[in-house]
Amino acid sequence: MTVPYYRDLLAQSDRIEAFRSSIREVVRDGDDVIDLGTGLGTFAFFAVDAGASRVWAVEGDPIVNVAKAVARANGYADRIEFIKGWFPDVSIPGKADVLIFEDFSKKLIDAHPYLLIKRAVSDLLKPGGSVIPERIRLMIAPLSSEEAWQKVAPFDGDEDQAYGIDWSASREYVLNTPHAVFLGPDALVGEPQVVLDFELLRLPDAAELTGNVSWEINEKRVVHGLLYWFDLELSPGLRVSNAPGESGPWGQFFLPAHFPIEVEAHQALSAGVGARDGLLAWEITCGEQRVRGSEFLAAPASLDDLFAMSPAHVPSLGERGELELEVLGLADGTRSYQEIAEMIRRANCDLDHDEALRLVANIFRGKIIRIRSSDVFKAEVEK
Ligand SMILES: C[S@@+](CC[C@H](N)C(=O)[O-])C[C@H]1O[C@@H](n2cnc3c(N)ncnc32)[C@H](O)[C@@H]1O
């Protein structure tokens, strides 16, 4: 991510103030705190302000270098240890009384962040420790919005024939896709309901994520799908909500119905949401009308693609894999990128020097830049 991205996060003042209040409430004098995904260090600084004696601020992105500079400039450096790396691969020297985590995605139940939070809570907390946020609720409500539905299902009937071509084979994929939206409360036909409720200290198995709710709809309406979002309870009474019309930065997902559902006054409407391997599935039932959607069906994968992703698939290295293996085998802790690239170039005559360097950089996910000694001198002086 870029530095402007992280500066933009600072503009989400409702989210940040809610975290700041919660950190003040939960962190006690002398606590050890871990801020997982610290970004510019914001919540680590708040933890020190709240009385933490040590904060481990973990961040995989190079933004951590900027966070360190901000910490130095504001007198926080002696109580915060910045740790560069991706949890769980990175080593963190201790456990925390308070774990702060904020890298949510709109959908929440993706492997990231769901499995990451589960792992962090079990590995990084002292017994009796607390997590911010402490609870997450997944919410749904029936949605009536011809406009939202037309946007995601534009090729209907005659329009499926646009430019004289029948596009209807692509429609199914769009209707099985959750669509990111920021809608107002007017579009809701029933009260929002909690479909899944997690305490972060006791997250269920990712395989068990299903919930069902129902409504009685007051008047005759047309339902175009479900609106899905999550609310964070940071600590008792402190919330960040993505409900329509609220200021939560993640907004909502529109889970479309395959066809608009006609609901009569006082008729019951029920809905279920579930997740498997981070993929959402949803169902809406009203009398005889039933629609289902599934992200699994939204993936434009052929049968061969699906088999290649199955645990039973037998992988083989191929030409590129053999080359990568050769490069990895040359990294013995003494050779530079340049030396490895040169050995690879000599062994594979069809690569030139720059191509070989690029290959090495890609394999080690490094960026090779040519540093002049004057730059190194300048960096030393600035330090
Ligand atoms: C949305 S930013 C939030 C930054 C900051 N906490 C804030 O609220 O302004 C989330 C950060 O978490 C970091 N992150 C996500 N997963 C991580 C992991 N497994 N280990 C370390 N950092 C991680 C990302 O690189 C990103 O910088």
The ligand as an SDF file (V2000), in Angstrom:
LIG
                    3D

 27 29  0  0  0  0  0  0  0  0999 V2000
   -6.5610   -1.3090    7.1920 C   0  0  0  0  0  0  0  0  0  0  0  0
   -4.9350   -1.1830    7.7390 S   0  0  0  0  0  0  0  0  0  0  0  0
   -5.1890   -0.4640    9.3120 C   0  0  0  0  0  0  0  0  0  0  0  0
   -4.0070    0.3060    9.8180 C   0  0  0  0  0  0  0  0  0  0  0  0
   -4.2230    0.9520   11.1770 C   0  0  0  0  0  0  0  0  0  0  0  0
   -4.4560   -0.0520   12.2090 N   0  0  0  0  0  0  0  0  0  0  0  0
   -5.3870    1.9070   11.0940 C   0  0  0  0  0  0  0  0  0  0  0  0
   -6.4640    1.5540   11.5190 O   0  0  0  0  0  0  0  0  0  0  0  0
   -5.2210    2.9990   10.5710 O   0  0  0  0  0  0  0  0  0  0  0  0
   -4.5330   -2.8250    8.1400 C   0  0  0  0  0  0  0  0  0  0  0  0
   -3.0520   -3.1190    8.1740 C   0  0  0  0  0  0  0  0  0  0  0  0
   -2.8710   -4.4460    8.6380 O   0  0  0  0  0  0  0  0  0  0  0  0
   -1.7310   -4.9850    8.0040 C   0  0  0  0  0  0  0  0  0  0  0  0
   -1.7990   -6.4450    8.1240 N   0  0  0  0  0  0  0  0  0  0  0  0
   -2.7890   -7.2340    7.6590 C   0  0  0  0  0  0  0  0  0  0  0  0
   -2.5380   -8.5230    7.9350 N   0  0  0  0  0  0  0  0  0  0  0  0
   -1.3590   -8.5490    8.5960 C   0  0  0  0  0  0  0  0  0  0  0  0
   -0.5570   -9.6030    9.1120 C   0  0  0  0  0  0  0  0  0  0  0  0
   -0.9530  -10.8680    8.9970 N   0  0  0  0  0  0  0  0  0  0  0  0
    0.6010   -9.2890    9.7100 N   0  0  0  0  0  0  0  0  0  0  0  0
    1.0060   -8.0040    9.7970 C   0  0  0  0  0  0  0  0  0  0  0  0
    0.2970   -6.9610    9.3090 N   0  0  0  0  0  0  0  0  0  0  0  0
   -0.8750   -7.2290    8.7210 C   0  0  0  0  0  0  0  0  0  0  0  0
   -1.8550   -4.4670    6.5800 C   0  0  0  0  0  0  0  0  0  0  0  0
   -0.6030   -4.4780    5.9120 O   0  0  0  0  0  0  0  0  0  0  0  0
   -2.3720   -3.0600    6.8180 C   0  0  0  0  0  0  0  0  0  0  0  0
   -1.3170   -2.1440    6.8940 O   0  0  0  0  0  0  0  0  0  0  0  0
  1  2  1  0
  2  3  1  0
  2 10  1  0
  3  4  1  0
  4  5  1  0
  5  6  1  0
  5  7  1  0
  7  8  2  0
  7  9  1  0
 10 11  1  0
 11 12  1  0
 11 26  1  0
 12 13  1  0
 13 14  1  0
 13 24  1  0
 14 15  1  0
 14 23  1  0
 15 16  2  0
 16 17  1  0
 17 18  1  0
 17 23  2  0
 18 19  1  0
 18 20  2  0
 20 21  1  0
 21 22  2  0
 22 23  1  0
 24 25  1  0
 24 26  1  0
 26 27  1  0
M  CHG  2   2   1   9  -1
M  END
$$$$
